[in-house]
């Protein structure tokens, strides 16, 4: 059940988390709790955690680390109060032996004492800044999840992990694209400036109408597709690396934190 058709209904991070926790909201979180940071989650056994941390350090554009939990803990004080990592995301994905196994709205039943949570910056945070500056965001306008694509852009192998980048796309007219680049450059901890704009085939994307994750959005003839490094990259990396067990957020369904966006913005 979805509590509202309008994500902006949730003005506070705790509202979003509580709705996810009690199952009254299971949809994407774009546009929710503006002015607060949303994060991607990668949850994996402690045995692989140090290797994954090295991978993130080698690839900060798609994997900007904002916080790391203690093993087994479902709380993380750096992200917020009254927060349950296993229940406060609207939708999770579970992976087993390098394969996507299931989508769940609550992962308390599969939680393990050795799990370490990585909170990675998310582009939904800079979308609030785009909107505040009059730059439209198409998937929010159309009530859809952001489109995300596999690419041919290689990541730096590290810690036993390797693979290619996943990107998110937002279309803009030329002047809007320039402004979007200027604004998002101020958010390095939530992916920062784009990694590509224009011809998607140059980064291995064959069809903008068929994203691997999220939903397709309309792109007008006078608009330029602009691509940002995406926090779904680790999900693809986990599968490519054949990890034994892991949990992530479902693409577009983020953990909304109590961290003000002002704390991660460069002025």
C-alpha positions as CSV (number, residue, x, y, z in Angstrom):
1,X,0.0,0.0,0.0
2,X,1.3,3.5,-0.8
3,X,0.4,6.2,1.6
4,X,0.2,9.0,-0.9
5,X,0.6,9.6,-4.6
6,X,2.7,12.7,-3.9
7,X,6.1,11.9,-2.4
8,X,6.5,15.5,-1.2
9,X,3.9,14.6,1.4
10,X,6.8,13.3,3.6
11,X,8.5,16.5,4.7
12,X,10.6,15.0,7.5
13,X,13.1,12.1,7.2
14,X,11.5,10.4,10.2
15,X,8.1,10.4,8.3
16,X,9.6,8.5,5.4
17,X,11.4,6.0,7.6
18,X,8.3,5.4,9.7
19,X,6.1,4.9,6.6
20,X,8.6,2.4,5.3
21,X,8.9,0.7,8.6
22,X,5.2,0.1,9.0
23,X,4.7,-0.8,5.4
24,X,2.5,2.2,4.4
25,X,4.9,3.4,1.8
26,X,6.9,1.1,-0.5
27,X,7.6,3.4,-3.5
28,X,10.6,5.5,-4.7
29,X,11.9,8.3,-2.5
30,X,12.7,11.0,-5.1
31,X,11.4,14.4,-4.0
32,X,10.9,13.3,-0.4
33,X,12.2,15.2,2.7
34,X,13.9,17.9,0.7
35,X,17.0,19.4,2.4
36,X,18.0,16.0,3.9
37,X,20.5,13.5,2.5
38,X,19.3,10.3,1.0
39,X,21.7,7.3,0.8
40,X,22.3,4.2,-1.2
41,X,22.8,1.1,1.0
42,X,25.3,-1.8,0.5
43,X,25.1,-4.4,3.3
44,X,27.5,-7.3,3.2
45,X,29.4,-9.7,5.5
46,X,32.3,-8.3,7.5
47,X,34.6,-10.7,5.7
48,X,34.1,-8.6,2.5
49,X,33.7,-5.2,4.1
50,X,37.3,-4.1,4.0
51,X,37.6,-5.1,0.4
52,X,34.5,-3.2,-0.5
53,X,35.7,-0.2,1.4
54,X,38.9,-0.2,-0.7
55,X,36.8,-0.5,-3.9
56,X,34.8,2.6,-2.8
57,X,38.0,4.5,-2.0
58,X,39.3,3.7,-5.5
59,X,35.9,4.7,-7.1
60,X,34.6,7.7,-5.2
61,X,32.4,9.0,-8.0
62,X,29.9,6.2,-8.0
63,X,30.6,5.1,-4.4
64,X,31.0,8.1,-2.1
65,X,31.0,6.7,1.4
66,X,29.1,8.8,4.0
67,X,29.0,6.3,6.8
68,X,29.9,2.7,7.8
69,X,28.1,0.8,10.6
70,X,29.6,-1.6,13.2
71,X,29.2,-5.3,12.3
72,X,25.7,-6.6,13.1
73,X,24.3,-3.2,14.0
74,X,21.0,-2.0,12.5
75,X,21.6,1.5,13.8
76,X,24.1,4.1,12.6
77,X,24.3,7.3,14.6
78,X,25.9,9.2,11.8
79,X,22.8,8.8,9.7
80,X,20.1,9.6,12.2
81,X,18.1,8.9,15.4
82,X,15.4,6.3,15.7
83,X,16.7,4.5,12.6
84,X,16.5,0.8,11.7
85,X,18.6,-0.1,8.7
86,X,16.7,-3.4,8.3
87,X,13.2,-1.8,8.1
88,X,13.4,1.9,7.2
89,X,13.9,1.6,3.4
90,X,10.7,1.2,1.3
91,X,12.2,-1.7,-0.7
92,X,15.3,-3.9,-0.4
93,X,17.1,-6.3,-2.7
94,X,18.7,-9.5,-1.4
95,X,21.6,-11.2,-3.3
96,X,22.8,-14.7,-2.9
97,X,25.9,-16.2,-4.6
98,X,26.1,-13.3,-7.0
99,X,22.5,-13.5,-8.1
100,X,19.6,-11.2,-7.4
101,X,17.4,-13.4,-5.1
102,X,14.4,-11.3,-3.9
103,X,12.8,-8.0,-3.3
104,X,11.6,-7.4,0.3
105,X,10.1,-4.5,2.2
106,X,11.8,-5.6,5.4
107,X,15.0,-7.5,5.8
108,X,14.9,-8.1,9.6
109,X,14.3,-11.8,9.0
110,X,17.5,-12.3,6.9
111,X,19.7,-10.0,9.1
112,X,22.9,-11.4,10.3
113,X,25.3,-10.5,13.2
114,X,28.2,-10.1,10.8
115,X,26.6,-7.6,8.4
116,X,28.3,-4.2,7.8
117,X,26.3,-1.4,6.3
118,X,27.8,1.2,3.9
119,X,25.8,4.4,3.3
120,X,26.7,5.9,0.0
121,X,25.8,9.4,-1.3
122,X,22.8,9.6,-3.6
123,X,21.9,11.9,-6.5
124,X,18.4,12.4,-5.1
125,X,20.1,14.9,-2.7
126,X,21.3,17.2,-5.4
127,X,17.9,17.0,-7.2
128,X,16.5,19.2,-4.4
129,X,19.1,21.9,-5.3
130,X,18.2,21.6,-9.0
131,X,14.6,22.2,-8.2
132,X,15.3,25.1,-5.9
133,X,17.3,26.7,-8.7
134,X,14.5,26.3,-11.2
135,X,16.0,23.4,-13.1
136,X,13.3,20.8,-13.8
137,X,13.8,17.1,-13.0
138,X,12.0,15.0,-15.5
139,X,11.3,11.8,-13.5
140,X,9.9,13.8,-10.6
141,X,7.7,15.7,-13.0
142,X,6.4,12.4,-14.5
143,X,6.1,10.7,-11.2
144,X,8.6,8.0,-12.1
145,X,11.7,6.4,-10.8
146,X,15.0,7.8,-12.2
147,X,16.2,5.9,-15.3
148,X,19.5,4.1,-14.7
149,X,21.7,2.3,-17.2
150,X,24.7,-0.1,-17.4
151,X,27.6,1.4,-19.2
152,X,31.0,0.5,-20.7
153,X,32.8,2.8,-18.3
154,X,35.2,0.6,-16.3
155,X,35.7,0.9,-12.5
156,X,39.1,0.7,-10.9
157,X,39.4,-2.9,-9.6
158,X,40.1,-3.1,-5.8
159,X,39.4,-5.3,-2.8
160,X,38.3,-8.2,-5.0
161,X,35.6,-6.2,-6.7
162,X,35.4,-5.0,-10.3
163,X,33.0,-4.1,-13.1
164,X,31.5,-1.2,-15.0
165,X,29.7,1.9,-13.9
166,X,25.9,2.4,-13.7
167,X,24.7,5.9,-14.4
168,X,21.5,7.8,-13.8
169,X,20.1,10.1,-16.6
170,X,18.2,13.4,-16.6
171,X,17.4,15.2,-19.8
172,X,17.7,19.0,-20.1
173,X,17.7,21.8,-22.6
174,X,21.2,23.2,-23.2
175,X,21.0,26.1,-20.8
176,X,19.5,23.9,-18.1
177,X,22.2,21.3,-18.6
178,X,24.9,23.9,-18.1
179,X,23.2,25.0,-14.9
180,X,22.8,21.4,-13.7
181,X,26.5,20.8,-14.1
182,X,27.3,24.0,-12.2
183,X,25.0,23.0,-9.3
184,X,25.9,19.3,-9.0
185,X,29.6,20.1,-8.9
186,X,29.0,21.4,-5.4
187,X,27.8,18.0,-4.3
188,X,30.9,15.7,-4.5
189,X,29.6,13.4,-1.8
190,X,26.4,12.7,-3.7
191,X,28.2,11.9,-7.1
192,X,29.1,15.5,-8.0
193,X,29.3,16.6,-11.7
194,X,28.1,14.4,-14.5
195,X,30.3,11.8,-16.1
196,X,28.9,12.2,-19.6
197,X,26.4,14.2,-21.6
198,X,25.1,13.7,-25.1
199,X,25.4,10.6,-27.3
200,X,24.6,7.6,-25.0
201,X,26.2,5.1,-27.3
202,X,29.6,6.6,-26.4
203,X,29.3,5.0,-23.0
204,X,27.7,1.8,-24.1
205,X,24.0,2.7,-23.8
206,X,22.0,1.4,-26.8
207,X,18.5,2.7,-26.0
208,X,17.5,5.4,-23.6
209,X,14.0,4.0,-23.6
210,X,15.1,0.7,-22.0
211,X,16.9,1.4,-18.7
212,X,18.2,-1.6,-16.8
213,X,17.0,0.0,-13.5
214,X,14.2,2.5,-12.8
215,X,11.8,3.9,-15.4
216,X,12.2,5.4,-18.9
217,X,11.3,9.1,-19.1
218,X,10.5,11.4,-22.1
219,X,13.4,13.1,-23.8
220,X,12.5,15.9,-26.3
221,X,14.3,16.5,-29.6
222,X,15.9,19.7,-28.2
223,X,17.1,18.1,-25.0
224,X,20.5,16.7,-24.0
225,X,20.7,13.5,-21.9
226,X,23.0,14.1,-19.0
227,X,24.5,11.2,-17.1
228,X,25.7,11.0,-13.5
229,X,27.6,8.2,-11.7
230,X,25.0,6.2,-9.8
231,X,24.9,4.5,-6.4
232,X,23.4,1.4,-8.1
233,X,26.9,0.7,-9.5
234,X,27.7,-1.4,-6.4
235,X,24.7,-3.6,-6.9
236,X,26.0,-4.5,-10.4
237,X,29.5,-5.0,-9.0
238,X,28.2,-7.3,-6.2
239,X,26.6,-9.5,-8.9
240,X,29.6,-9.4,-11.2
241,X,31.9,-10.3,-8.3
242,X,29.7,-13.3,-7.2
243,X,29.4,-12.3,-3.6
244,X,27.9,-15.0,-1.3
245,X,25.3,-12.7,0.4
246,X,24.4,-9.0,0.3
247,X,21.5,-6.6,0.8
248,X,21.0,-3.3,-0.9
249,X,18.2,-0.8,-1.4
250,X,16.0,-1.4,-4.4
251,X,17.1,1.2,-7.0
252,X,15.3,4.5,-6.4
253,X,14.1,3.4,-2.9
254,X,16.6,5.1,-0.6
255,X,17.2,5.4,3.1
256,X,16.4,9.0,4.1
257,X,18.7,10.3,6.7
258,X,18.7,13.2,9.3
259,X,21.8,14.7,7.7
260,X,21.1,18.2,6.3
261,X,22.1,18.6,2.7
262,X,24.0,21.8,3.8
263,X,26.5,19.6,5.6
264,X,27.6,18.0,2.3
265,X,27.4,21.0,0.0
266,X,30.5,22.9,-1.2
267,X,29.8,26.7,-1.2
